[in-house]
Amino acid sequence: MKRIAIVEDEAALRENYKDVLQQQGYSVQAYANRPEAMRAFNTRLPDLAIIDIGLEHEIDGGFTLCQSLRAMSSTVPIIFLTARDSDFDTVCGLRLGADDYLSKDVSFPHLIARLAALFRRSELKDASNDNNPVIEHGLLSIDINRMQVYWAGTHIELTVTEFWMVHALARRPGHVRQRQELMQEAKIFVDDSTITSHVKRIRKKFLAQDTLFDCIDTVYGMGYRWDAQS
């Protein structure tokens, strides 16, 4: 089920959007302000975010939130849904990395159609990435055909299981991968503690090449993620 985050400080509007989207089959998490949303995003990224610009006492809190979310993930679709419909605000929002900018006057069917279009585009991008034989994020390069991983141009010796775990994490930076998902990607069936041991060995291998390596975050109680900001 697709997970949508709504960041809207007007409680009635927030609940109204949440109800409508849940009726469409989406899982919806709603937040009243930027700090509350950031705490949640630091734990787990949504599949799409709908953000108002003015958030409680922060006149441009939505713009700041968009920047932070885009720094965490270059792929999460972001929509501004706001009463501020000037060209200046629209251009600012899109330049900060939003994928769409809608007025609160938009009808629910129109909003639902825009969401569906963004999800289709996101799925096509994911499919394209899946078919791309090389994944690159910052200093990381993964050659899928050769099953080799490089960090800053240096080859990292990984086992087959470790390779697929790094691939699973780096394919969607910023997104938490649960231990069960890592097992499926690596095609192994082990207990959680074995997955933890694999991740520790992967970290050690990267750290042996770069003592500042810090790209694999542990999200307690959930799993691991590749940190695109590191």
Solvent accessible surface area in square Angstrom, and as a share of the most:
residue,aa,sasa,rsa
1,M,176,0.78
2,K,70,0.30
3,R,44,0.16
4,I,0,0.00
5,A,1,0.01
6,I,1,0.01
7,V,1,0.00
8,E,4,0.02
9,D,44,0.23
10,E,94,0.42
11,A,58,0.45
12,A,85,0.66
13,L,50,0.25
14,R,36,0.13
15,E,83,0.37
16,N,69,0.35
17,Y,15,0.06
18,K,52,0.22
19,D,69,0.36
20,V,25,0.14
21,L,1,0.00
22,Q,83,0.37
23,Q,143,0.64
24,Q,97,0.43
25,G,44,0.42
26,Y,32,0.12
27,S,29,0.19
28,V,10,0.06
29,Q,51,0.23
30,A,25,0.19
31,Y,28,0.11
32,A,20,0.16
33,N,32,0.16
34,R,61,0.22
35,P,54,0.34
36,E,61,0.27
37,A,0,0.00
38,M,35,0.16
39,R,157,0.57
40,A,27,0.21
41,F,2,0.01
42,N,72,0.37
43,T,61,0.35
44,R,85,0.31
45,L,4,0.02
46,P,3,0.02
47,D,29,0.15
48,L,0,0.00
49,A,0,0.00
50,I,4,0.02
51,I,0,0.00
52,D,11,0.06
53,I,0,0.00
54,G,25,0.25
55,L,1,0.00
56,E,95,0.43
57,H,156,0.69
58,E,37,0.17
59,I,135,0.69
60,D,66,0.34
61,G,1,0.01
62,G,0,0.00
63,F,20,0.08
64,T,56,0.33
65,L,0,0.00
66,C,0,0.00
67,Q,96,0.43
68,S,34,0.22
69,L,0,0.00
70,R,49,0.18
71,A,57,0.44
72,M,12,0.05
73,S,1,0.00
74,S,89,0.58
75,T,40,0.23
76,V,2,0.01
77,P,8,0.05
78,I,0,0.00
79,I,0,0.00
80,F,0,0.00
81,L,4,0.02
82,T,1,0.01
83,A,76,0.59
84,R,74,0.27
85,D,99,0.51
86,S,54,0.35
87,D,119,0.62
88,F,149,0.62
89,D,14,0.07
90,T,37,0.21
91,V,67,0.38
92,C,35,0.21
93,G,0,0.00
94,L,83,0.41
95,R,203,0.74
96,L,46,0.23
97,G,23,0.22
98,A,10,0.08
99,D,53,0.28
100,D,22,0.11
101,Y,27,0.10
102,L,9,0.05
103,S,36,0.23
104,K,45,0.19
105,D,132,0.69
106,V,32,0.18
107,S,60,0.39
108,F,71,0.29
109,P,101,0.64
110,H,80,0.36
111,L,1,0.01
112,I,30,0.15
113,A,59,0.46
114,R,83,0.30
115,L,0,0.00
116,A,34,0.27
117,A,37,0.29
118,L,8,0.04
119,F,12,0.05
120,R,146,0.53
121,R,128,0.47
122,S,21,0.13
123,E,83,0.37
124,L,130,0.65
125,K,96,0.41
126,D,36,0.19
127,A,47,0.37
128,S,68,0.44
129,N,51,0.26
130,D,71,0.37
131,N,125,0.64
132,N,67,0.34
133,P,58,0.37
134,V,59,0.34
135,I,14,0.07
136,E,121,0.54
137,H,60,0.27
138,G,86,0.82
139,L,98,0.49
140,L,1,0.01
141,S,27,0.17
142,I,0,0.00
143,D,29,0.15
144,I,33,0.17
145,N,123,0.63
146,R,170,0.62
147,M,75,0.33
148,Q,54,0.24
149,V,1,0.01
150,Y,56,0.21
151,W,15,0.05
152,A,64,0.49
153,G,68,0.65
154,T,57,0.33
155,H,64,0.29
156,I,4,0.02
157,E,124,0.56
158,L,33,0.16
159,T,71,0.41
160,V,97,0.56
161,T,25,0.14
162,E,2,0.01
163,F,4,0.01
164,W,61,0.22
165,M,0,0.00
166,V,0,0.00
167,H,16,0.07
168,A,0,0.00
169,L,0,0.00
170,A,0,0.00
171,R,48,0.17
172,R,69,0.25
173,P,12,0.08
174,G,5,0.05
175,H,13,0.06
176,V,13,0.08
177,R,25,0.09
178,Q,70,0.31
179,R,51,0.18
180,Q,97,0.43
181,E,56,0.25
182,L,0,0.00
183,M,14,0.06
184,Q,111,0.49
185,E,37,0.17
186,A,7,0.06
187,K,160,0.68
188,I,32,0.16
189,F,180,0.75
190,V,51,0.30
191,D,87,0.45
192,D,81,0.42
193,S,73,0.47
194,T,44,0.26
195,I,0,0.00
196,T,40,0.23
197,S,43,0.28
198,H,26,0.11
199,V,1,0.01
200,K,115,0.49
201,R,107,0.39
202,I,0,0.00
203,R,61,0.22
204,K,141,0.60
205,K,61,0.26
206,F,0,0.00
207,L,67,0.33
208,A,86,0.66
209,Q,93,0.42
210,D,35,0.18
211,T,118,0.69
212,L,154,0.77
213,F,14,0.06
214,D,93,0.48
215,C,4,0.02
216,I,5,0.03
217,D,32,0.17
218,T,44,0.26
219,V,11,0.07
220,Y,191,0.73
221,G,83,0.80
222,M,48,0.21
223,G,0,0.00
224,Y,4,0.01
225,R,31,0.11
226,W,4,0.02
227,D,27,0.14
228,A,49,0.38
229,Q,110,0.49
230,S,75,0.48
